[in-house]
Amino acid sequence: MEFTDVKLSNEHKEQLRSASESADPLSVSPLQISPKSPRSPKSPKSPKSPRSPADRQSKHGADRGSPLKNRRNSHSPRDGRPKKGGCGGKGTWGGLMDTDDVHTIDPNDPNYTSSEDTERTSTKDMIATFEDYKKKAIILVEEYFQNDDITSTANELRELGMSCYDFYFVKKLVSMAMDRHDKEKEMAAVLLSALYAEVIKPQQVYKGFSKLLESADDFIVDIPDAIDILALFIARAVVDDILPPAFLAKANSSLPKDSKGIEVIKRAEKSYLSAPLHAEIIERRWGGSKNKTVEDVKDKINNLLIEYVVSGEKKEAFRCIKDLNMRFFHHEIVKRAIIMAMEKQQAENRLLELLKKATEEGLINSSQLSKGINRIIDNIDDLSLDIPNARVILQCIISKAASEGWLCISSLKSLSKEIEKQTVDEKLVKEFKLKAQSMIKEYFLSGEIVEVSRFLETENSSCLAELNAIFVKKLITLAMDRKNREKEMASVLLSSVCFPADDVVNGFVMLIDSAEDTALDIPIVVEDLAMFLARAEVDEVLTPQHMEEIGSQFFEPNSIGNKVVLMAKSLLKGRLSGERILRCWGGGGSSSNGWAIEDVKDKIRKLLEEFESGGDAKEAYRCIKELGMPFFHHEVVKKSLVIIIEKKNERLWGFLKECFSMGLITMYQMTKGFARVAESLDDLALDVPDAEKQFKDYVERAKVEGWLDSTISFNRLGHSMENGFC
């Protein structure tokens, strides 16, 4: 049906709504149809796909028994619809309430505006494009079920050049598989896992499954066991890591309570995802790809890795991997290779070299690499029972891979131990909020960080994570409504107080959640939050991994959280970004010196050398205070420790002791300083052979002195391993 200027039907309104929801405002590619795209076959022999009742009402999917089959349509451009209310007929004005815009646009009309033509043309183009995509998607699915060629399907989907409609491909692939045999169901699950992230964006997969849940009531008309099949597809998507577990909770809150979609979610949770060994059960349910069971593939992977460790033949190992012909399952190779490297330290280099070469040659893609390592991180506590220090060893392997350039750390989950959440009394939270607000306002007047630290020790002596997050949120919210001086002071305080990174992350998540309300008073809330987030990473309060963690909770493209994270990342990517971000609000809290990092390091080195050679301690303390950068005092600790190890200078140890006792250097900065030295031990050992032994002795002395928490230890990468440290 060609579009004229008649009122859009309900079906076309729905198509327009779906198309406009998916359109990328920064790109015009969704409106372009590739000239190389295959034409939709008009032959009656073209393959037919199962259709929902809603599809049957469409002209493009009408069944033989459709009541619209014999309807006659006029080819005249005039609107031939019967008039209602006795208002039709030649020479009449129509009905009083008739609002249909059925007239032809006349460019000579004095009230004519060019935007009318543009809007109508744009509407027609978008709907026509979406209709074209739907036809091609059905053909692609049919061809895939016939030839089982993942690579060909991926290439053809890319060539369509309409990624904003890929949610429909996800929906159509699953809905067509639901009415077929287990072989096609398994093929559909395998294809989704293979296309995820590389061809189909995570947001489109998410939206596709959301649409499937919305259509569950229609599916059950043609497919009696639709609820169970769709629940299994969703459970499989969660197991394959292409849907986040949070999808179930969010979908449950958005669907009508009496819809079949709610039953699907409940079935997925209770019957599949809650069962013991659910991952193995779900993966085997449809027989595995090409009649291979999951266990068979795992055995083959294990055998090829053992053979490679013995022979060292990369070419043979690569041939075996290719023969598996299961690119979507390469994460299992990554997982087993790294676990084997953790268990057999002597084979570590050879196995990591295999993964490195496989990644560089494109045999194992980056998403499968990250997925395999993330699976190890998820099970690290269980691995620790069999492999002592498993967490530390894995961190070393990750660091080595990242330094060699074949692994992106930002795509990995956090390796830090999750502290069990404590429930906090609501009354206590309200009292803490009031006291925190008063304390923060007082800090903005006085600039006394020590007073804030005492307040936190008194009011949150148990280091409750929720209260820490609330303090972070309150601090930044109050600072955003003030001048640059207070914003700088807030960043300085955030880097000086002793908060675990996870609590700071939760504080930023709470800030972003309430950003829409904050925007009523602070219009530039996105820019301010992005700058605070970037500054937190520059000050090493957060790591790039924490930035990804925050972004993962706000994946909707147009959400405020997504905008904040993207803007923060763009700020950090710029040349000399660290210096610019440090100076963005004037530098130094209450002062505005705006030191560059290298200048600060140079001044710290000079004041320590002067003190070491017989200088006055009071002068050294004054110089440190004048820097006005308490968040950078870990550099004082680091440089002092290096001099102490190199020259065995006990005078500097006494200097650190005095700095700590007078509150000039906090425990948090002490910990960071020791961690920095731990990172550089390998270089330090070139000049001082017993550097590692000395460092361990000084760590124990610092614990006795009370500078470091007694539960902290440092691994060879400098990361502090803490238990209950805040």
Backbone hydrogen bonds, N-H to C=O, Kabsch-Sander energy under -0.5 kcal/mol:
donor,donor_aa,acceptor,acceptor_aa,energy
13,K,9,S,-2.2
14,E,10,N,-2.0
15,Q,11,E,-2.3
16,L,12,H,-2.7
17,R,13,K,-2.6
18,S,14,E,-2.5
19,A,15,Q,-2.7
20,S,16,L,-2.8
21,E,17,R,-2.2
22,S,18,S,-1.5
23,A,19,A,-1.1
27,S,24,D,-1.8
31,L,28,V,-1.7
32,Q,29,S,-2.1
34,S,32,Q,-0.6
34,S,160,L,-0.6
37,S,34,S,-1.6
46,S,43,S,-1.8
56,R,52,S,-1.7
57,Q,53,P,-0.9
57,Q,54,A,-0.6
58,S,55,D,-1.5
61,G,58,S,-0.6
62,A,59,K,-1.0
66,S,63,D,-1.5
69,K,66,S,-1.7
71,R,68,L,-1.5
80,G,78,R,-0.8
87,C,84,K,-0.9
92,T,89,G,-1.4
94,G,87,C,-0.7
98,D,95,G,-1.0
99,T,97,M,-0.6
102,V,100,D,-1.2
109,D,106,D,-2.0
112,Y,109,D,-2.0
116,E,113,T,-1.6
117,D,113,T,-0.6
118,T,114,S,-1.9
119,E,115,S,-3.0
120,R,116,E,-2.2
121,T,117,D,-2.7
122,S,118,T,-2.9
123,T,119,E,-2.5
124,K,120,R,-2.6
125,D,121,T,-2.7
126,M,122,S,-2.6
127,I,123,T,-2.2
128,A,124,K,-2.6
129,T,125,D,-2.8
130,F,126,M,-2.3
131,E,127,I,-2.5
132,D,128,A,-2.4
133,Y,129,T,-2.5
134,K,130,F,-2.4
135,K,131,E,-1.9
136,K,132,D,-2.1
137,A,133,Y,-2.7
138,I,134,K,-1.9
139,I,135,K,-1.8
140,L,136,K,-2.5
141,V,137,A,-2.3
142,E,138,I,-2.4
143,E,139,I,-2.7
144,Y,140,L,-2.4
145,F,141,V,-2.4
146,Q,142,E,-1.2
147,N,143,E,-2.9
148,D,144,Y,-2.8
150,I,148,D,-0.7
153,T,149,D,-1.9
154,A,150,I,-2.6
155,N,151,T,-2.4
156,E,152,S,-2.5
157,L,153,T,-2.3
158,R,154,A,-2.1
159,E,155,N,-2.3
160,L,156,E,-1.1
161,G,157,L,-0.6
161,G,158,R,-1.4
165,Y,162,M,-2.0
166,D,163,S,-1.5
168,Y,165,Y,-1.9
169,F,165,Y,-0.8
170,V,166,D,-2.1
171,K,167,F,-2.3
172,K,168,Y,-3.2
173,L,169,F,-2.8
174,V,170,V,-2.0
175,S,171,K,-2.6
176,M,172,K,-2.5
177,A,173,L,-1.8
178,M,174,V,-2.1
179,D,175,S,-0.6
179,D,176,M,-0.6
180,R,177,A,-2.0
185,K,181,H,-1.7
186,E,182,D,-2.8
187,M,183,K,-2.3
188,A,184,E,-2.4
189,A,185,K,-2.2
190,V,186,E,-2.5
191,L,187,M,-2.5
192,L,188,A,-2.3
193,S,189,A,-1.9
194,A,190,V,-2.1
195,L,191,L,-2.5
196,Y,192,L,-1.5
197,A,200,I,-2.6
198,E,196,Y,-2.0
199,V,195,L,-2.7
200,I,195,L,-2.4
201,K,199,V,-0.5
204,Q,201,K,-0.8
205,V,201,K,-1.8
206,Y,202,P,-2.5
207,K,203,Q,-2.3
208,G,204,Q,-2.5
209,F,205,V,-2.2
210,S,206,Y,-1.8
211,K,207,K,-2.4
212,L,208,G,-1.8
213,L,209,F,-2.1
214,E,210,S,-2.0
215,S,211,K,-1.5
216,A,213,L,-1.2
218,D,215,S,-0.9
219,F,215,S,-2.1
220,I,216,A,-1.7
221,V,218,D,-1.2
222,D,218,D,-0.7
222,D,219,F,-0.8
223,I,219,F,-2.9
226,A,223,I,-2.0
229,I,225,D,-2.1
230,L,226,A,-2.8
231,A,227,I,-2.0
232,L,228,D,-2.0
233,F,229,I,-2.2
234,I,230,L,-2.3
235,A,231,A,-2.4
236,R,232,L,-2.6
237,A,233,F,-2.1
238,V,234,I,-2.0
239,V,235,A,-2.4
240,D,236,R,-2.5
241,D,238,V,-1.2
242,I,237,A,-2.6
243,L,237,A,-1.3
247,F,244,P,-2.3
248,L,245,P,-1.2
249,A,245,P,-0.6
250,K,246,A,-2.3
251,A,247,F,-2.7
252,N,248,L,-2.1
253,S,249,A,-1.5
254,S,250,K,-1.1
255,L,251,A,-1.8
259,S,256,P,-1.8
262,I,259,S,-0.7
263,E,259,S,-0.8
264,V,260,K,-2.1
265,I,261,G,-2.1
266,K,262,I,-2.3
267,R,263,E,-2.5
268,A,264,V,-2.5
269,E,265,I,-2.3
270,K,266,K,-2.8
271,S,267,R,-2.0
272,Y,267,R,-0.8
272,Y,268,A,-0.6
273,L,268,A,-2.9
274,S,269,E,-1.2
275,A,272,Y,-0.9
278,H,275,A,-1.3
281,I,277,L,-1.9
282,I,278,H,-3.0
283,E,279,A,-2.4
284,R,280,E,-1.5
285,R,281,I,-0.9
285,R,282,I,-0.6
287,G,284,R,-2.0
291,N,288,G,-1.2
292,K,289,S,-1.8
293,T,291,N,-0.5
297,V,293,T,-1.9
298,K,294,V,-2.4
299,D,295,E,-2.4
300,K,296,D,-2.1
301,I,297,V,-2.4
302,N,298,K,-2.5
303,N,299,D,-2.4
304,L,300,K,-2.4
305,L,301,I,-1.9
306,I,302,N,-2.1
307,E,303,N,-2.5
308,Y,304,L,-1.9
309,V,305,L,-2.5
310,V,306,I,-1.7
311,S,307,E,-2.7
312,G,308,Y,-3.2
314,K,312,G,-1.0
317,A,313,E,-1.7
318,F,314,K,-3.0
319,R,315,K,-2.2
320,C,316,E,-2.1
321,I,317,A,-2.1
322,K,318,F,-2.4
323,D,319,R,-2.3
324,L,320,C,-1.2
325,N,321,I,-0.7
325,N,322,K,-1.0
329,F,326,M,-2.2
330,H,327,R,-1.4
332,E,329,F,-1.5
333,I,329,F,-0.6
334,V,330,H,-2.0
335,K,331,H,-2.6
336,R,332,E,-2.6
337,A,333,I,-2.5
338,I,334,V,-2.3
339,I,335,K,-2.2
340,M,336,R,-2.2
341,A,337,A,-1.9
342,M,338,I,-2.1
343,E,339,I,-2.0
344,K,340,M,-2.6
345,Q,343,E,-0.6
347,A,344,K,-1.7
348,E,345,Q,-1.1
351,L,347,A,-2.3
352,L,348,E,-2.6
353,E,349,N,-1.9
354,L,350,R,-1.6
355,L,351,L,-2.0
356,K,352,L,-2.5
357,K,353,E,-2.5
358,A,354,L,-2.5
359,T,355,L,-2.2
360,E,356,K,-2.6
361,E,357,K,-2.2
362,G,359,T,-1.1
363,L,358,A,-1.7
364,I,358,A,-1.7
365,N,363,L,-0.5
369,L,365,N,-2.0
370,S,366,S,-2.6
371,K,367,S,-2.3
372,G,368,Q,-2.2
373,I,369,L,-1.9
374,N,370,S,-2.7
375,R,371,K,-1.7
376,I,372,G,-1.2
377,I,373,I,-2.3
378,D,374,N,-2.2
379,N,375,R,-1.1
380,I,377,I,-1.3
383,L,379,N,-2.2
384,S,380,I,-1.8
385,L,382,D,-1.1
386,D,382,D,-0.6
386,D,383,L,-1.1
387,I,383,L,-3.0
390,A,387,I,-1.4
393,I,389,N,-2.5
394,L,390,A,-2.6
395,Q,391,R,-2.1
396,C,392,V,-2.0
397,I,393,I,-2.2
398,I,394,L,-2.7
399,S,395,Q,-2.5
400,K,396,C,-2.4
401,A,397,I,-2.5
402,A,398,I,-2.4
403,S,399,S,-2.4
404,E,400,K,-1.5
405,G,402,A,-1.0
406,W,401,A,-1.7
407,L,401,A,-0.7
409,I,407,L,-0.7
411,S,408,C,-1.4
412,L,409,I,-2.2
419,I,417,K,-0.5
429,V,425,D,-1.9
430,K,426,E,-2.1
431,E,427,K,-2.2
432,F,428,L,-2.4
433,K,429,V,-2.4
434,L,430,K,-1.9
435,K,431,E,-2.3
436,A,432,F,-3.0
437,Q,433,K,-2.3
438,S,434,L,-2.0
439,M,435,K,-2.6
440,I,436,A,-2.7
441,K,437,Q,-2.1
442,E,438,S,-1.9
443,Y,439,M,-2.2
444,F,440,I,-2.2
445,L,441,K,-0.9
446,S,442,E,-2.4
447,G,443,Y,-3.1
449,I,447,G,-1.0
452,V,448,E,-1.2
453,S,449,I,-2.3
454,R,450,V,-2.3
455,F,451,E,-2.2
456,L,452,V,-2.4
457,E,453,S,-2.2
458,T,454,R,-2.1
459,E,455,F,-3.2
460,N,456,L,-2.0
461,S,458,T,-0.6
463,C,460,N,-2.0
468,N,464,L,-2.0
469,A,465,A,-2.3
470,I,466,E,-2.1
471,F,467,L,-2.3
472,V,468,N,-2.1
473,K,469,A,-2.4
474,K,470,I,-2.7
475,L,471,F,-2.7
476,I,472,V,-2.2
477,T,473,K,-2.4
478,L,474,K,-2.3
479,A,475,L,-1.8
480,M,476,I,-2.4
481,D,477,T,-0.8
482,R,479,A,-1.9
487,K,483,K,-1.8
488,E,484,N,-2.7
489,M,485,R,-2.2
490,A,486,E,-2.3
491,S,487,K,-2.0
492,V,488,E,-2.5
493,L,489,M,-2.5
494,L,490,A,-2.4
495,S,491,S,-1.7
496,S,492,V,-0.8
496,S,493,L,-0.7
497,V,493,L,-2.6
499,F,497,V,-1.3
503,D,500,P,-0.8
504,V,500,P,-1.5
505,V,501,A,-2.5
506,N,502,D,-2.3
507,G,503,D,-1.9
508,F,504,V,-2.2
509,V,505,V,-2.4
510,M,506,N,-2.4
511,L,507,G,-2.0
512,I,508,F,-2.6
513,D,509,V,-2.4
514,S,510,M,-1.5
515,A,512,I,-1.4
518,T,514,S,-2.2
519,A,515,A,-2.4
520,L,517,D,-1.2
521,D,518,T,-1.4
522,I,518,T,-2.8
525,V,522,I,-1.2
528,D,524,I,-2.3
529,L,525,V,-2.6
530,A,526,V,-2.4
531,M,527,E,-2.1
532,F,528,D,-2.5
533,L,529,L,-2.5
534,A,530,A,-2.6
535,R,531,M,-2.7
536,A,532,F,-2.1
537,E,533,L,-1.4
538,V,534,A,-2.3
539,D,535,R,-2.7
540,E,537,E,-1.2
541,V,536,A,-2.5
542,L,536,A,-1.6
546,H,543,T,-0.6
547,M,543,T,-1.7
548,E,544,P,-1.9
549,E,545,Q,-1.8
550,I,546,H,-2.3
551,G,547,M,-2.4
552,S,548,E,-2.2
553,Q,549,E,-0.6
553,Q,550,I,-1.1
554,F,551,G,-1.5
559,S,556,E,-1.8
563,K,559,S,-1.9
564,V,560,I,-2.7
565,V,561,G,-2.4
566,L,562,N,-2.4
567,M,563,K,-2.4
568,A,564,V,-2.4
569,K,565,V,-2.5
570,S,566,L,-2.1
571,L,567,M,-2.1
572,L,568,A,-1.8
573,K,569,K,-1.3
574,G,570,S,-0.8
577,S,574,G,-1.5
580,R,576,L,-2.0
581,I,577,S,-2.9
582,L,578,G,-2.1
583,R,579,E,-1.6
584,C,580,R,-0.6
584,C,581,I,-0.8
586,G,583,R,-1.8
590,S,588,G,-0.6
591,S,588,G,-1.7
594,G,586,G,-0.6
600,V,596,A,-2.3
601,K,597,I,-2.6
602,D,598,E,-2.2
603,K,599,D,-2.4
604,I,600,V,-2.5
605,R,601,K,-2.4
606,K,602,D,-2.2
607,L,603,K,-2.5
608,L,604,I,-2.0
609,E,605,R,-2.2
610,E,606,K,-2.4
611,F,607,L,-2.1
612,E,608,L,-2.8
613,S,609,E,-1.7
614,G,611,F,-1.6
615,G,610,E,-1.4
620,A,616,D,-1.6
621,Y,617,A,-2.5
622,R,618,K,-2.3
623,C,619,E,-2.3
624,I,620,A,-2.0
625,K,621,Y,-2.3
626,E,622,R,-2.4
627,L,623,C,-1.1
628,G,624,I,-0.6
628,G,625,K,-1.2
632,F,629,M,-2.4
633,H,630,P,-1.4
635,E,632,F,-1.7
636,V,633,H,-0.5
637,V,633,H,-1.6
638,K,634,H,-2.6
639,K,635,E,-2.6
640,S,636,V,-2.1
641,L,637,V,-2.5
642,V,638,K,-2.3
643,I,639,K,-2.1
644,I,640,S,-2.6
645,I,641,L,-2.7
646,E,642,V,-2.5
647,K,643,I,-3.1
648,K,644,I,-2.0
650,E,648,K,-0.9
652,L,649,N,-0.6
653,W,649,N,-0.7
654,G,650,E,-1.9
655,F,651,R,-1.6
656,L,652,L,-2.3
657,K,653,W,-2.1
658,E,654,G,-2.1
659,C,655,F,-2.3
660,F,656,L,-2.3
661,S,657,K,-2.2
662,M,658,E,-2.0
663,G,660,F,-1.4
664,L,659,C,-1.8
665,I,659,C,-1.4
670,M,666,T,-2.3
671,T,667,M,-2.6
672,K,668,Y,-2.2
673,G,669,Q,-2.4
674,F,670,M,-2.5
675,A,671,T,-2.3
676,R,672,K,-2.2
677,V,673,G,-1.7
678,A,674,F,-2.3
679,E,675,A,-1.8
680,S,676,R,-1.2
681,L,678,A,-1.1
684,L,680,S,-2.4
685,A,681,L,-2.4
686,L,682,D,-0.5
686,L,683,D,-1.0
687,D,683,D,-0.6
687,D,684,L,-1.0
688,V,684,L,-2.7
691,A,688,V,-2.0
694,Q,690,D,-2.5
695,F,691,A,-2.7
696,K,692,E,-2.2
697,D,693,K,-1.9
698,Y,694,Q,-2.5
699,V,695,F,-2.2
700,E,696,K,-1.9
701,R,697,D,-2.0
702,A,698,Y,-2.5
703,K,699,V,-1.9
704,V,700,E,-2.0
705,E,701,R,-2.5
706,G,702,A,-0.9
707,W,702,A,-2.3
708,L,702,A,-1.0
712,I,709,D,-1.7
713,S,721,M,-1.1
715,N,719,H,-1.8
718,G,715,N,-2.0
721,M,713,S,-2.9
722,E,720,S,-0.7
